[in-house]
């Protein structure tokens, strides 16, 4: 995370100009290539526990759908 010594603030890479200078004081903070390499390694990866939650949600909603259909069938 880029840090500006002049302003004493952390900056997100989205708030920095393309040249890597501080938006407030203009001090050089980070080379643009340094910021891009950190996210290039992580782009497109999803943690395994995210897929576990997706599968659990699909199973739960599938079961609730079966229960809902059975409830409607019992009411008819």
BAMAR-316490 format. One record per residue: x, y, z of N, C-alpha, C in turn; residue in one letter. Coordinates in pm, 1 decimal. Atoms other than C-alpha are relative to their C-alpha. Example, Ala and Ser with C-alpha at 12.3 -4.5 7.8 and 13.67 -1.06 7.14 Angstrom:
BEGIN
<node><n_X>89.0</n_X><n_Y>-119.0</n_Y><n_Z>0.0</n_Z><ca_X>1230.0</ca_X><ca_Y>-450.0</ca_Y><ca_Z>780.0</ca_Z><c_X>90.0</c_X><c_Y>120.0</c_Y><c_Z>0.0</c_Z><res>a</res></node>
<node><n_X>-82.0</n_X><n_Y>-119.0</n_Y><n_Z>-6.0</n_Z><ca_X>1367.0</ca_X><ca_Y>-106.0</ca_Y><ca_Z>714.0</ca_Z><c_X>-77.0</c_X><c_Y>109.0</c_Y><c_Z>73.0</c_Z><res>s</res></node>
***
This chain:
BEGIN
<node><n_X>85.3</n_X><n_Y>-116.3</n_Y><n_Z>0.0</n_Z><ca_X>0.0</ca_X><ca_Y>0.0</ca_Y><ca_Z>0.0</ca_Z><c_X>90.4</c_X><c_Y>123.2</c_Y><c_Z>0.0</c_Z><res>x</res></node>
<node><n_X>-85.3</n_X><n_Y>-118.7</n_Y><n_Z>9.9</n_Z><ca_X>154.2</ca_X><ca_Y>331.7</ca_Y><ca_Z>-104.5</ca_Z><c_X>-17.2</c_X><c_Y>94.8</c_Y><c_Z>118.9</c_Z><res>x</res></node>
<node><n_X>-1.2</n_X><n_Y>-92.5</n_Y><n_Z>-113.3</n_Z><ca_X>250.1</ca_X><ca_Y>569.8</ca_Y><ca_Z>175.2</ca_Z><c_X>69.8</c_X><c_Y>128.6</c_Y><c_Z>-42.1</c_Z><res>x</res></node>
<node><n_X>-61.1</n_X><n_Y>-130.2</n_Y><n_Z>28.7</n_Z><ca_X>319.9</ca_X><ca_Y>942.9</ca_Y><ca_Z>133.6</ca_Z><c_X>57.9</c_X><c_Y>55.0</c_Y><c_Z>129.6</c_Z><res>x</res></node>
<node><n_X>-64.9</n_X><n_Y>-54.5</n_Y><n_Z>-119.6</n_Z><ca_X>574.6</ca_X><ca_Y>1072.9</ca_Y><ca_Z>384.7</ca_Z><c_X>-36.6</c_X><c_Y>146.1</c_Y><c_Z>22.2</c_Z><res>x</res></node>
<node><n_X>32.5</n_X><n_Y>-142.5</n_Y><n_Z>-12.2</n_Z><ca_X>486.4</ca_X><ca_Y>1435.5</ca_Y><ca_Z>311.4</ca_Z><c_X>-137.9</c_X><c_Y>20.9</c_Y><c_Z>62.6</c_Z><res>x</res></node>
<node><n_X>137.8</n_X><n_Y>-14.9</n_Y><n_Z>-49.5</n_Z><ca_X>112.0</ca_X><ca_Y>1394.0</ca_Y><ca_Z>377.7</ca_Z><c_X>-30.0</c_X><c_Y>-91.2</c_Y><c_Z>118.6</c_Z><res>x</res></node>
<node><n_X>19.4</n_X><n_Y>99.8</n_Y><n_Z>-105.7</n_Z><ca_X>148.3</ca_X><ca_Y>1104.5</ca_Y><ca_Z>626.2</ca_Z><c_X>-132.5</c_X><c_Y>-73.7</c_Y><c_Z>-18.6</c_Z><res>x</res></node>
<node><n_X>124.3</n_X><n_Y>70.7</n_Y><n_Z>31.9</n_Z><ca_X>-130.0</ca_X><ca_Y>909.0</ca_Y><ca_Z>452.8</ca_Z><c_X>30.0</c_X><c_Y>-121.8</c_Y><c_Z>-85.7</c_Z><res>x</res></node>
<node><n_X>-0.6</n_X><n_Y>113.0</n_Y><n_Z>91.0</n_Z><ca_X>-183.7</ca_X><ca_Y>572.0</ca_Y><ca_Z>292.4</ca_Z><c_X>-92.5</c_X><c_Y>31.9</c_Y><c_Z>-115.8</c_Z><res>x</res></node>
<node><n_X>84.4</n_X><n_Y>-18.9</n_Y><n_Z>117.4</n_Z><ca_X>-328.2</ca_X><ca_Y>572.5</ca_Y><ca_Z>-57.9</ca_Z><c_X>-30.1</c_X><c_Y>-134.1</c_Y><c_Z>-64.1</c_Z><res>x</res></node>
<node><n_X>37.2</n_X><n_Y>115.9</n_Y><n_Z>79.5</n_Z><ca_X>-513.2</ca_X><ca_Y>313.5</ca_Y><ca_Z>-257.4</ca_Z><c_X>55.0</c_X><c_Y>21.7</c_Y><c_Z>-140.0</c_Z><res>x</res></node>
<node><n_X>-57.3</n_X><n_Y>-18.4</n_Y><n_Z>132.6</n_Z><ca_X>-372.4</ca_X><ca_Y>245.7</ca_Y><ca_Z>-601.9</ca_Z><c_X>-97.4</c_X><c_Y>69.3</c_Y><c_Z>-95.0</c_Z><res>x</res></node>
<node><n_X>97.7</n_X><n_Y>-66.9</n_Y><n_Z>83.9</n_Z><ca_X>-697.8</ca_X><ca_Y>373.2</ca_Y><ca_Z>-754.4</ca_Z><c_X>-2.5</c_X><c_Y>150.6</c_Y><c_Z>19.9</c_Z><res>x</res></node>
<node><n_X>0.2</n_X><n_Y>-143.8</n_Y><n_Z>-26.6</n_Z><ca_X>-650.2</ca_X><ca_Y>714.8</ca_Y><ca_Z>-595.2</ca_Z><c_X>126.3</c_X><c_Y>68.7</c_Y><c_Z>-49.2</c_Z><res>x</res></node>
<node><n_X>-124.8</n_X><n_Y>-58.5</n_Y><n_Z>47.8</n_Z><ca_X>-299.3</ca_X><ca_Y>764.1</ca_Y><ca_Z>-732.1</ca_Z><c_X>-8.3</c_X><c_Y>29.2</c_Y><c_Z>-149.2</c_Z><res>x</res></node>
<node><n_X>-8.6</n_X><n_Y>-24.4</n_Y><n_Z>143.7</n_Z><ca_X>-234.7</ca_X><ca_Y>925.6</ca_Y><ca_Z>-1070.1</ca_Z><c_X>87.7</c_X><c_Y>-107.1</c_Y><c_Z>-66.0</c_Z><res>x</res></node>
<node><n_X>-78.9</n_X><n_Y>103.7</n_Y><n_Z>68.5</n_Z><ca_X>-74.8</ca_X><ca_Y>701.6</ca_Y><ca_Z>-1336.4</ca_Z><c_X>150.7</c_X><c_Y>13.3</c_Y><c_Z>18.1</c_Z><res>x</res></node>
<node><n_X>-144.5</n_X><n_Y>-17.2</n_Y><n_Z>-14.9</n_Z><ca_X>270.3</ca_X><ca_Y>852.0</ca_Y><ca_Z>-1273.0</ca_Z><c_X>50.8</c_X><c_Y>-37.8</c_Y><c_Z>138.8</c_Z><res>x</res></node>
<node><n_X>-40.2</n_X><n_Y>46.3</n_Y><n_Z>-132.2</n_Z><ca_X>272.6</ca_X><ca_Y>733.2</ca_Y><ca_Z>-907.6</ca_Z><c_X>32.2</c_X><c_Y>110.2</c_Y><c_Z>98.5</c_Z><res>x</res></node>
<node><n_X>-25.2</n_X><n_Y>-110.3</n_Y><n_Z>-92.6</n_Z><ca_X>281.2</ca_X><ca_Y>1074.6</ca_Y><ca_Z>-739.9</ca_Z><c_X>-120.1</c_X><c_Y>20.4</c_Y><c_Z>91.0</c_Z><res>x</res></node>
<node><n_X>106.5</n_X><n_Y>-29.2</n_Y><n_Z>-95.8</n_Z><ca_X>77.8</ca_X><ca_Y>1192.6</ca_Y><ca_Z>-441.6</ca_Z><c_X>-98.2</c_X><c_Y>99.0</c_Y><c_Z>-61.8</c_Z><res>x</res></node>
<node><n_X>96.6</n_X><n_Y>-92.5</n_Y><n_Z>58.2</n_Z><ca_X>-248.6</ca_X><ca_Y>1359.8</ca_Y><ca_Z>-550.1</ca_Z><c_X>-5.7</c_X><c_Y>135.5</c_Y><c_Z>71.4</c_Z><res>x</res></node>
<node><n_X>7.7</n_X><n_Y>-125.7</n_Y><n_Z>-75.1</n_Z><ca_X>-214.5</ca_X><ca_Y>1628.7</ca_Y><ca_Z>-279.3</ca_Z><c_X>128.4</c_X><c_Y>82.2</c_Y><c_Z>-9.5</c_Z><res>x</res></node>
<node><n_X>-124.2</n_X><n_Y>-77.3</n_Y><n_Z>-4.1</n_Z><ca_X>151.2</ca_X><ca_Y>1726.2</ca_Y><ca_Z>-254.9</ca_Z><c_X>88.0</c_X><c_Y>-20.4</c_Y><c_Z>-123.0</c_Z><res>x</res></node>
<node><n_X>-77.9</n_X><n_Y>24.2</n_Y><n_Z>120.7</n_Z><ca_X>290.1</ca_X><ca_Y>1579.2</ca_Y><ca_Z>-579.2</ca_Z><c_X>128.5</c_X><c_Y>-76.3</c_Y><c_Z>23.0</c_Z><res>x</res></node>
<node><n_X>-121.4</n_X><n_Y>76.0</n_Y><n_Z>-28.9</n_Z><ca_X>565.1</ca_X><ca_Y>1380.6</ca_Y><ca_Z>-406.0</ca_Z><c_X>-8.7</c_X><c_Y>-137.8</c_Y><c_Z>-64.7</c_Z><res>x</res></node>
<node><n_X>-4.7</n_X><n_Y>132.4</n_Y><n_Z>60.6</n_Z><ca_X>675.6</ca_X><ca_Y>1060.0</ca_Y><ca_Z>-577.2</ca_Z><c_X>-20.9</c_X><c_Y>-105.1</c_Y><c_Z>108.2</c_Z><res>x</res></node>
<node><n_X>32.5</n_X><n_Y>100.6</n_Y><n_Z>-100.9</n_Z><ca_X>526.7</ca_X><ca_Y>762.4</ca_Y><ca_Z>-390.1</ca_Z><c_X>47.6</c_X><c_Y>-137.9</c_Y><c_Z>-43.5</c_Z><res>x</res></node>
<node><n_X>-29.0</n_X><n_Y>136.4</n_Y><n_Z>42.8</n_Z><ca_X>560.9</ca_X><ca_Y>443.8</ca_Y><ca_Z>-593.6</ca_Z><c_X>7.8</c_X><c_Y>-4.7</c_Y><c_Z>-152.0</c_Z><res>x</res></node>
<node><n_X>-5.1</n_X><n_Y>20.9</n_Y><n_Z>144.5</n_Z><ca_X>659.4</ca_X><ca_Y>329.4</ca_Y><ca_Z>-940.4</ca_Z><c_X>-127.1</c_X><c_Y>-70.2</c_Y><c_Z>-43.0</c_Z><res>x</res></node>
<node><n_X>122.9</n_X><n_Y>65.6</n_Y><n_Z>45.2</n_Z><ca_X>346.5</ca_X><ca_Y>234.4</ca_Y><ca_Z>-1137.6</ca_Z><c_X>19.1</c_X><c_Y>-148.9</c_Y><c_Z>-25.9</c_Z><res>x</res></node>
<node><n_X>-23.3</n_X><n_Y>141.9</n_Y><n_Z>26.7</n_Z><ca_X>506.2</ca_X><ca_Y>-97.2</ca_Y><ca_Z>-1233.4</ca_Z><c_X>-1.4</c_X><c_Y>-81.7</c_Y><c_Z>128.8</c_Z><res>x</res></node>
<node><n_X>1.8</n_X><n_Y>71.7</n_Y><n_Z>-127.6</n_Z><ca_X>545.5</ca_X><ca_Y>-192.5</ca_Y><ca_Z>-863.9</ca_Z><c_X>-141.9</c_X><c_Y>-30.3</c_Y><c_Z>44.7</c_Z><res>x</res></node>
<node><n_X>139.2</n_X><n_Y>20.1</n_Y><n_Z>-41.1</n_Z><ca_X>174.8</ca_X><ca_Y>-150.1</ca_Y><ca_Z>-796.7</ca_Z><c_X>-69.2</c_X><c_Y>-102.5</c_Y><c_Z>-88.3</c_Z><res>x</res></node>
<node><n_X>68.7</n_X><n_Y>89.7</n_Y><n_Z>92.0</n_Z><ca_X>67.1</ca_X><ca_Y>-342.9</ca_Y><ca_Z>-1106.2</ca_Z><c_X>41.8</c_X><c_Y>-144.4</c_Y><c_Z>20.6</c_Z><res>x</res></node>
<node><n_X>-44.3</n_X><n_Y>137.8</n_Y><n_Z>-15.0</n_Z><ca_X>278.9</ca_X><ca_Y>-650.2</ca_Y><ca_Z>-1036.2</ca_Z><c_X>-65.0</c_X><c_Y>-67.6</c_Y><c_Z>119.5</c_Z><res>x</res></node>
<node><n_X>63.7</n_X><n_Y>60.5</n_Y><n_Z>-116.9</n_Z><ca_X>117.5</ca_X><ca_Y>-704.6</ca_Y><ca_Z>-696.2</ca_Z><c_X>-137.9</c_X><c_Y>-53.3</c_Y><c_Z>-30.4</c_Z><res>x</res></node>
<node><n_X>134.6</n_X><n_Y>44.2</n_Y><n_Z>32.3</n_Z><ca_X>-232.3</ca_X><ca_Y>-730.0</ca_Y><ca_Z>-838.5</ca_Z><c_X>-3.1</c_X><c_Y>-95.4</c_Y><c_Z>-117.9</c_Z><res>x</res></node>
<node><n_X>-1.8</n_X><n_Y>89.6</n_Y><n_Z>115.3</n_Z><ca_X>-131.9</ca_X><ca_Y>-913.2</ca_Y><ca_Z>-1155.9</ca_Z><c_X>10.3</c_X><c_Y>-145.4</c_Y><c_Z>45.1</c_Z><res>x</res></node>
<node><n_X>-12.8</n_X><n_Y>135.8</n_Y><n_Z>-50.8</n_Z><ca_X>-39.7</ca_X><ca_Y>-1217.4</ca_Y><ca_Z>-949.9</ca_Z><c_X>-131.2</c_X><c_Y>-50.3</c_Y><c_Z>58.5</c_Z><res>x</res></node>
<node><n_X>122.8</n_X><n_Y>39.1</n_Y><n_Z>-67.9</n_Z><ca_X>-375.8</ca_X><ca_Y>-1217.7</ca_Y><ca_Z>-770.5</ca_Z><c_X>-123.2</c_X><c_Y>7.7</c_Y><c_Z>-88.8</c_Z><res>x</res></node>
<node><n_X>118.5</n_X><n_Y>-19.2</n_Y><n_Z>83.5</n_Z><ca_X>-606.6</ca_X><ca_Y>-1135.5</ca_Y><ca_Z>-1062.1</ca_Z><c_X>-55.0</c_X><c_Y>-134.1</c_Y><c_Z>-45.2</c_Z><res>x</res></node>
<node><n_X>65.3</n_X><n_Y>120.8</n_Y><n_Z>46.6</n_Z><ca_X>-858.2</ca_X><ca_Y>-1404.5</ca_Y><ca_Z>-1145.2</ca_Z><c_X>-1.0</c_X><c_Y>-114.5</c_Y><c_Z>99.2</c_Z><res>x</res></node>
<node><n_X>0.6</n_X><n_Y>108.9</n_Y><n_Z>-96.7</n_Z><ca_X>-808.1</ca_X><ca_Y>-1610.7</ca_Y><ca_Z>-831.9</ca_Z><c_X>-111.2</c_X><c_Y>21.6</c_Y><c_Z>101.6</c_Z><res>x</res></node>
<node><n_X>107.9</n_X><n_Y>-4.4</n_Y><n_Z>-98.3</n_Z><ca_X>-1095.0</ca_X><ca_Y>-1693.1</ca_Y><ca_Z>-603.1</ca_Z><c_X>35.4</c_X><c_Y>-100.7</c_Y><c_Z>108.7</c_Z><res>x</res></node>
<node><n_X>-33.9</n_X><n_Y>92.9</n_Y><n_Z>-107.5</n_Z><ca_X>-1035.5</ca_X><ca_Y>-1850.3</ca_Y><ca_Z>-260.6</ca_Z><c_X>-92.6</c_X><c_Y>-121.4</c_Y><c_Z>1.4</c_Z><res>x</res></node>
<node><n_X>77.0</n_X><n_Y>124.3</n_Y><n_Z>0.5</n_Z><ca_X>-1155.1</ca_X><ca_Y>-2207.9</ca_Y><ca_Z>-212.6</ca_Z><c_X>-122.3</c_X><c_Y>10.6</c_Y><c_Z>89.0</c_Z><res>x</res></node>
<node><n_X>114.2</n_X><n_Y>-7.8</n_Y><n_Z>-91.0</n_Z><ca_X>-1383.1</ca_X><ca_Y>-2114.1</ca_Y><ca_Z>76.1</ca_Z><c_X>-115.2</c_X><c_Y>80.7</c_Y><c_Z>-60.1</c_Z><res>x</res></node>
<node><n_X>109.2</n_X><n_Y>-66.7</n_Y><n_Z>71.3</n_Z><ca_X>-1580.0</ca_X><ca_Y>-1882.8</ca_Y><ca_Z>-154.0</ca_Z><c_X>-85.0</c_X><c_Y>-103.5</c_Y><c_Z>-72.1</c_Z><res>x</res></node>
<node><n_X>75.2</n_X><n_Y>103.5</n_Y><n_Z>72.6</n_Z><ca_X>-1675.0</ca_X><ca_Y>-2184.4</ca_Y><ca_Z>-367.5</ca_Z><c_X>-72.4</c_X><c_Y>-92.0</c_Y><c_Z>97.3</c_Z><res>x</res></node>
<node><n_X>68.0</n_X><n_Y>80.1</n_Y><n_Z>-101.1</n_Z><ca_X>-1759.1</ca_X><ca_Y>-2377.7</ca_Y><ca_Z>-51.4</ca_Z><c_X>-130.3</c_X><c_Y>67.2</c_Y><c_Z>42.2</c_Z><res>x</res></node>
<node><n_X>121.0</n_X><n_Y>-74.0</n_Y><n_Z>-36.7</n_Z><ca_X>-2007.7</ca_X><ca_Y>-2106.1</ca_Y><ca_Z>45.8</ca_Z><c_X>-101.2</c_X><c_Y>-3.4</c_Y><c_Z>-114.2</c_Z><res>x</res></node>
<node><n_X>90.4</n_X><n_Y>5.6</n_Y><n_Z>115.4</n_Z><ca_X>-2152.7</ca_X><ca_Y>-2104.3</ca_Y><ca_Z>-308.0</ca_Z><c_X>-69.0</c_X><c_Y>-135.4</c_Y><c_Z>-7.3</c_Z><res>x</res></node>
<node><n_X>58.7</n_X><n_Y>134.3</n_Y><n_Z>3.1</n_Z><ca_X>-2206.5</ca_X><ca_Y>-2482.0</ca_Y><ca_Z>-299.2</ca_Z><c_X>-98.4</c_X><c_Y>-17.4</c_Y><c_Z>115.2</c_Z><res>x</res></node>
<node><n_X>90.7</n_X><n_Y>11.2</n_Y><n_Z>-114.7</n_Z><ca_X>-2359.2</ca_X><ca_Y>-2465.8</ca_Y><ca_Z>49.8</ca_Z><c_X>-128.1</c_X><c_Y>79.3</c_Y><c_Z>-24.1</c_Z><res>x</res></node>
<node><n_X>117.7</n_X><n_Y>-80.8</n_Y><n_Z>30.8</n_Z><ca_X>-2593.9</ca_X><ca_Y>-2188.7</ca_Y><ca_Z>-63.3</ca_Z><c_X>-88.3</c_X><c_Y>-68.8</c_Y><c_Z>-103.4</c_Z><res>x</res></node>
<node><n_X>77.6</n_X><n_Y>70.3</n_Y><n_Z>102.5</n_Z><ca_X>-2699.2</ca_X><ca_Y>-2387.7</ca_Y><ca_Z>-370.9</ca_Z><c_X>-73.6</c_X><c_Y>-119.5</c_Y><c_Z>59.5</c_Z><res>x</res></node>
<node><n_X>64.9</n_X><n_Y>114.5</n_Y><n_Z>-65.0</n_Z><ca_X>-2771.8</ca_X><ca_Y>-2696.3</ca_Y><ca_Z>-159.0</ca_Z><c_X>-114.6</c_X><c_Y>48.0</c_Y><c_Z>88.2</c_Z><res>x</res></node>
<node><n_X>103.7</n_X><n_Y>-53.3</n_Y><n_Z>-88.2</n_Z><ca_X>-2968.0</ca_X><ca_Y>-2491.0</ca_Y><ca_Z>94.8</ca_Z><c_X>-120.4</c_X><c_Y>48.9</c_Y><c_Z>-79.8</c_Z><res>x</res></node>
<node><n_X>110.9</n_X><n_Y>-52.8</n_Y><n_Z>79.1</n_Z><ca_X>-3174.6</ca_X><ca_Y>-2310.9</ca_Y><ca_Z>-167.1</ca_Z><c_X>-71.9</c_X><c_Y>-110.7</c_Y><c_Z>-76.8</c_Z><res>x</res></node>
<node><n_X>63.8</n_X><n_Y>114.9</n_Y><n_Z>65.3</n_Z><ca_X>-3236.9</ca_X><ca_Y>-2637.0</ca_Y><ca_Z>-352.6</ca_Z><c_X>-92.9</c_X><c_Y>-73.0</c_Y><c_Z>95.7</c_Z><res>x</res></node>
<node><n_X>83.5</n_X><n_Y>66.5</n_Y><n_Z>-100.3</n_Z><ca_X>-3367.7</ca_X><ca_Y>-2796.2</ca_Y><ca_Z>-33.1</ca_Z><c_X>-123.4</c_X><c_Y>83.3</c_Y><c_Z>33.2</c_Z><res>x</res></node>
<node><n_X>114.8</n_X><n_Y>-87.2</n_Y><n_Z>-27.8</n_Z><ca_X>-3588.3</ca_X><ca_Y>-2494.2</ca_Y><ca_Z>40.4</ca_Z><c_X>-99.2</c_X><c_Y>-0.5</c_Y><c_Z>-116.5</c_Z><res>x</res></node>
<node><n_X>88.3</n_X><n_Y>9.7</n_Y><n_Z>115.9</n_Z><ca_X>-3727.4</ca_X><ca_Y>-2518.1</ca_Y><ca_Z>-314.5</ca_Z><c_X>-81.6</c_X><c_Y>-128.4</c_Y><c_Z>6.7</c_Z><res>x</res></node>
<node><n_X>71.9</n_X><n_Y>127.3</n_Y><n_Z>-14.1</n_Z><ca_X>-3817.5</ca_X><ca_Y>-2882.9</ca_Y><ca_Z>-258.4</ca_Z><c_X>-105.1</c_X><c_Y>11.7</c_Y><c_Z>110.0</c_Z><res>x</res></node>
<node><n_X>96.6</n_X><n_Y>-19.3</n_Y><n_Z>-107.6</n_Z><ca_X>-3983.5</ca_X><ca_Y>-2790.8</ca_Y><ca_Z>72.4</ca_Z><c_X>-115.6</c_X><c_Y>89.1</c_Y><c_Z>-44.1</c_Z><res>x</res></node>
<node><n_X>104.6</n_X><n_Y>-89.8</n_Y><n_Z>48.0</n_Z><ca_X>-4175.0</ca_X><ca_Y>-2508.2</ca_Y><ca_Z>-95.6</ca_Z><c_X>-95.2</c_X><c_Y>-69.5</c_Y><c_Z>-95.4</c_Z><res>x</res></node>
<node><n_X>85.1</n_X><n_Y>74.9</n_Y><n_Z>93.1</n_Z><ca_X>-4301.2</ca_X><ca_Y>-2734.1</ca_Y><ca_Z>-372.4</ca_Z><c_X>-86.9</c_X><c_Y>-99.1</c_Y><c_Z>76.0</c_Z><res>x</res></node>
<node><n_X>77.5</n_X><n_Y>95.3</n_Y><n_Z>-80.6</n_Z><ca_X>-4408.6</ca_X><ca_Y>-2996.0</ca_Y><ca_Z>-117.5</ca_Z><c_X>-109.0</c_X><c_Y>72.7</c_Y><c_Z>78.8</c_Z><res>x</res></node>
<node><n_X>98.9</n_X><n_Y>-77.4</n_Y><n_Z>-74.5</n_Z><ca_X>-4587.9</ca_X><ca_Y>-2728.5</ca_Y><ca_Z>87.8</ca_Z><c_X>-115.7</c_X><c_Y>42.8</c_Y><c_Z>-90.1</c_Z><res>x</res></node>
<node><n_X>104.3</n_X><n_Y>-40.8</n_Y><n_Z>94.3</n_Z><ca_X>-4775.2</ca_X><ca_Y>-2597.2</ca_Y><ca_Z>-217.3</ca_Z><c_X>-83.6</c_X><c_Y>-120.1</c_Y><c_Z>-41.1</c_Z><res>x</res></node>
<node><n_X>73.1</n_X><n_Y>120.9</n_Y><n_Z>38.5</n_Z><ca_X>-4868.4</ca_X><ca_Y>-2951.8</ca_Y><ca_Z>-319.3</ca_Z><c_X>-93.0</c_X><c_Y>-45.2</c_Y><c_Z>112.3</c_Z><res>x</res></node>
<node><n_X>83.8</n_X><n_Y>40.2</n_Y><n_Z>-112.9</n_Z><ca_X>-5003.7</ca_X><ca_Y>-3020.7</ca_Y><ca_Z>31.0</ca_Z><c_X>-119.1</c_X><c_Y>93.7</c_Y><c_Z>16.7</c_Z><res>x</res></node>
<node><n_X>108.4</n_X><n_Y>-96.9</n_Y><n_Z>-13.3</n_Z><ca_X>-5215.7</ca_X><ca_Y>-2702.4</ca_Y><ca_Z>23.5</ca_Z><c_X>-105.9</c_X><c_Y>-15.9</c_Y><c_Z>-109.5</c_Z><res>x</res></node>
<node><n_X>96.7</n_X><n_Y>16.3</n_Y><n_Z>110.0</n_Z><ca_X>-5382.8</ca_X><ca_Y>-2796.6</ca_Y><ca_Z>-306.8</ca_Z><c_X>-91.2</c_X><c_Y>-112.7</c_Y><c_Z>23.7</c_Z><res>x</res></node>
***
